[in-house]
Amino acid sequence: MDELEIKIVLSYKIPETGLTLNGILRGLQEDQNILMKTIAKAILSALEEKEIQDYITSYPDRYYRHGRQPRARKFITSFGPIRYRLAQLLDRQTNEVSVPLLQKLSILPYKQYQREALEAAVGQVIHLSYRMAEKEVRRIKGEAPGKSTLHRCIKELAEHYGQWPCYKHRAFKFLMVDGTKVKRQGPRGAPLEQAEMRWALASEGERGRFEPVGFWVDKDWKYIRRDLEKRLDYCKLEVLFSDGGPGIEDNLLSEGMRPQRCVWHGRRDFPILLYQDGAKKEEQKPFHVLMKEILLFSLTKELLEEVLPPEKELVVELIEEIKIGFDKLIKALDPQKYPKARTYIENFARNALLVFDYWLEGKGWIPLTTNAIESAFSRIVNRVKHVGRRWTDEGLINWLMIAFRKIYKPALWDELWTKYLEIHKQFRFSRLRVSYAWI
């Protein structure tokens, strides 16, 4: 390995009074970009000179110096723009002119923004709009890629480096799905009808953490099932957690897989369905009282683990009390007057007690709600619905593929950028000697 020594002389004017530590640090911060650009130019010049000399030495009668390119190339880096006129070689056998440094350093043609300069802005796009991300990075660094450049970068990252890994080797037991409506736009920003953005999380066990395994926009549950089967060992899944929306259980339940309705969604959706049946606030009160009497809606997984004694008889008694509570609520709902609310509670009661059956089978307590997915995706949903406002289907999927790495899988985020930057061998700092003198 070769070693390059760069000698730099720095001179600073030091005020006799009024200097503070913060004044020194801010001054260094303002100067660091100038210093970095100067070092970068020196390194480019040194590498270029060595590469040209190697060509000439290896082929003494073939390659000759041919000056420099007429215009300086502009490389926008994380520490600002660098302008550099690349040296050229003439091949006398073919009469072709080449630029040795382009091949030596794998410099991309027609690209001003270097990939290493994009990470900060792309990281901001996960939390801010494309326009605001550009402004914030420009405020901090003085230079920033435009929103169009950021769109292209997100697309390139997602399509070439951000595909879902294969999870066939993972023994996932639990699958949790949910979705929300998002505003869409077509060509030239034309508004389109809202579509469903859906996602899935999976966990390897009762104590395991739920992690993202898929995102989809405007895709039905049948398509989602086929997509999940490509990367999950689907036959090992035991429980499907959901809000019981149309098509979820019909398409996602496999043989041997059982549904568990989300208790939080049941408590939230019931008043909405009563309202759709024509029941106003005062008319709904008796039904809310009956729902509160059902112990299931006041339980949590943590409470079951910490408070409930581990006697089978007590759990069986609790199940019977919950079933009685559901029967009272269902009987109170006139099927002619409240058809939607009654049908919903009937379906909910049939698929909400797996949490107890699972425990009685000796497998432990499973989640009662899809709060894991609600909590995990609150930041993503806020960004999509309140910051981004409207999305193209492709743009939203591309953003989701990158965002989940940044927010939930930092190791995958680092791996993504290592691949994107194509860092095969890294430039290493070997030694530093510092001395000072008053002049």
Secondary structure, DSSP 8 states (H G I E B T S, - for coil): ---------------SSS--HHHHHHHHHHHHHHHHHHHHHHHHHHHHHHHHHHHHHHSTTTEEEEEE-SS-EEEEETTEEEEE--EEEEETTTTEEE-HHHHHTT--TT--B-GGGSHHHHHHHTTS-HHHHHHHHHHHHS----HHHHHHHHHHHHHHH-----BTTS---EEEEEEEEEEEE-GGG-EEEEEEEEEEEEESSTTS--EEEEEEES--HHHHHHHHHHHB-GGG--EEEE---TTHHHHH--TT-EEEE-HHHHHHHHHHHHHHTT--HHHHHHHHHHHHTSGGGG--HHHHHHTS-S-HHHHHHHHHHHHHHHHHHHHHS-TTT-HHHHHHHHHHHHTS-HHHHHHHTTS----SSSHHHHHHTHHHHHIIIIIS-EE-HHHHHHHHHHHHHHHH-HHHHHHHHHHHHT-SS--------------
